Structures are given as structure tokens and as C-alpha cells.
Amino acid sequence: MGVDTVGERVLAVLSQMGAAAGATGGAAARVTELTGGTYNALHSVELADGERLVLKTPPPADAPRLRYETELLHGEALFYQSAAAVGVPAPRVLHAQPLESAAGGAFLLMSHLPGRTWWEVAEGMAAPERDRLRASLGAMVARLHTVTGPGFGYPAQSTGRLTGRWAPAFAAMAGALLDDAERHRPWLPRPVPAIRAALAAAAPALDEVTVPALVHFDLWPGNVLLDGPAGARTISGLIDGERMFWGDPLADFASLSLFMPEAESDPAFLSGYGAAGGRTVFDAAAARRIALYRCYLYLIMLVEVVPRGYGGEHVAWLREFTGPRLDAALDAVAGVS
């Protein structure tokens, strides 16, 4: 969608919203496409009175995608609304038309948050500040996990209907992704049938999960905004909630450990998570479940390179980074030390 078309969409939405919808209702003075998004398109919207908004739109309907990526904005809007309900900073949804089948297509208009990503400022961050922020993040994640859904799975039901049991819901999610792998044929460290068998054999470990909790599933440092001067930064928001699903709270420990210490053994994170009511004791069954979720995350990272059209050094880096980690996670799922 071009900038001109996006600008027209923004003006129409602002006109519909009016002041009662929580925005100024002023005309858009400038619409600028943002970089950094890997699936949905992002545009910065500056209103005439200086207020800044963010507009997110999906790729064209005929663009290559993974099955779970259907109707992602539905889950993202739900994540932000749920985060607000439990006091976790996140963009405020101003107007949402999350379904791609809707007239005019899907979009999400939200508030702009101050700050830079943790990923951008991590280099040189002193250990005391890092630990304080990890504890704060732990408390936020624990509050998110108190939000429960109507069943297990993706809210848009892209990989299957919501169910009352986590094991079949996760099996459907992983199965859809492995179907995508067979269709797109990305590089993987093991054959797809072997990965299917390993994940299926570990399914009984999921049976103890009985409550469908809100899971962000993309809480790596690039989706955590920090604001303030070095040494006194605070978390200003959790963003990019498009991968959210209703599932096991421990699933969030997969992305929380990307480019950071493993969350389940990070004292700073666990102090905040536990203080806010999160589980901080990890038995063998919990460790096996976290390994399953790491498998799912690493598979997403490797399979999506084909429909996204990645190439060159980025693909080489992904293989080098993710391949050994997927192997290790598959070994952990199988109980191989």
C-alpha cells in the first residue's frame, strides 16, 4: 500500500473517529513509511497539532505468508487491549479493523510510544540497569499472564479452532508451520518428518496446562521500548503483539531468551516475575515444555525466510544462529542431555 493510499486511509479513519474516539481528530499533516517491520507495513502519522500515531497494515492478500500469519492484526489489537487492562504499557488502540476480509482491508491505528528498543541501546548498558529493567520486564510479563482467553490457540483461529486443551492446539500450530516448511522448503537442520515425530512424542508434557493465558511470543529486545537517560531508563512499552496466542505462559520464555540470558535461569527476570505472581520453579516437565516452544520459535525464524524473500548474509546468519539452537531444543524435547 503506497503512502498516498495510506494517507487517504488515515484521513478517513480520523474523520470517523472524532474526538470521542480518543484521538484529536485532526488532519494528518504527514504520513511516513517506517522501516524495521518484517511482515506488516508500518507508517508514522503526524497530525497537524503535532500528535503522532502509528498505522499498521498487512501485506497484499496474495503475498506469500505462513499459515499462522493470517489475520495477525486481530491478535495484535487484542494484545494491546489486554495489556492495557492489566496496566502493562503498550500502544493504545485508537481504531482497529483487524480482519483482512473487511471492506477496505485490515488496519490498526494506534498511539505512538516514546523511546528506543532495548536492542538499540543494549550495547554498553551497565549490569545494574540491565538487571533492574529485566526485573521490571518480568513483572510486566507476569501481569500479562493473568489475562485468560476463551480457549487455546491463535485468536484468529488461523491454525484451527480454539480448543479446551493445550496439547491439540499446540499440535495444530506446530503442524501448520511444518506444513509450511514442506511447502516452502527452507533449510532446516533436520528433516521435517523427524521434527514432527520429536514434537509429537513430547506432547504429553503439555497436558498439565489447563488455563489459556495471554502469550506475546515475540518479547525479544527489539520489541521492548526503553525511555529515559542511560542509568535511569524505564520500559515505555511492549510492542509488536501480532504473534500473540492463548496458551502456556512458559511459551513466552522462548523469545524472552533471544539475545538475553535464558529467562528461566535469569535471577533478575525471575525476581520481578515471581514478585508479580509468576511461576519461578521449573521442574523437568516445565523445562521440556519450554524446549518445545523454543523449537516452534526457531522453526518460525527458519521457515519464514522463504516467503519473506530473505537472502544473502541474513540467511547465512540465521542458519548459523538458529540451526544449533533448534538442534539443542529438539534434543532437550527428547530428553537428550
Number of C-alpha atoms within 10 A of each C-alpha: 10 7 13 11 9 20 20 12 15 21 17 12 16 21 13 13 16 13 12 9 13 13 18 16 19 17 17 20 14 15 21 16 15 13 9 9 11 9 16 18 17 20 21 18 26 19 20 14 12 13 15 18 23 24 27 22 22 23 15 11 11 6 9 15 17 21 14 20 18 18 21 25 28 24 22 24 27 20 28 22 16 18 25 16 13 15 11 22 18 25 25 19 21 19 20 19 18 23 18 20 11 10 8 9 14 20 25 21 25 22 20 18 20 13 16 18 21 20 15 11 14 11 8 7 12 11 10 11 15 17 17 19 21 24 22 20 25 24 23 23 28 23 20 24 24 18 18 16 16 13 21 28 28 27 23 20 18 19 22 18 15 21 17 15 19 24 23 18 23 26 18 17 21 25 17 18 21 22 16 21 22 14 12 17 13 16 15 18 15 12 11 15 10 11 20 15 10 16 21 17 12 19 18 11 17 20 11 13 17 15 20 25 23 28 26 27 23 24 23 20 21 19 17 21 24 25 17 13 8 13 13 11 16 18 23 20 23 28 21 22 25 22 20 24 26 27 29 24 23 23 25 24 22 24 21 24 18 16 11 12 12 15 22 20 13 15 16 19 26 24 19 24 24 16 14 17 14 22 14 17 10 13 8 10 15 17 16 23 22 24 27 28 24 25 26 22 19 22 21 18 14 20 22 21 17 20 15 14 9 12 10 7 9 11 16 12 11 14 18 11 12 20 20 13 16 25 17 17 22 23 16 18 27 16 13 9 7
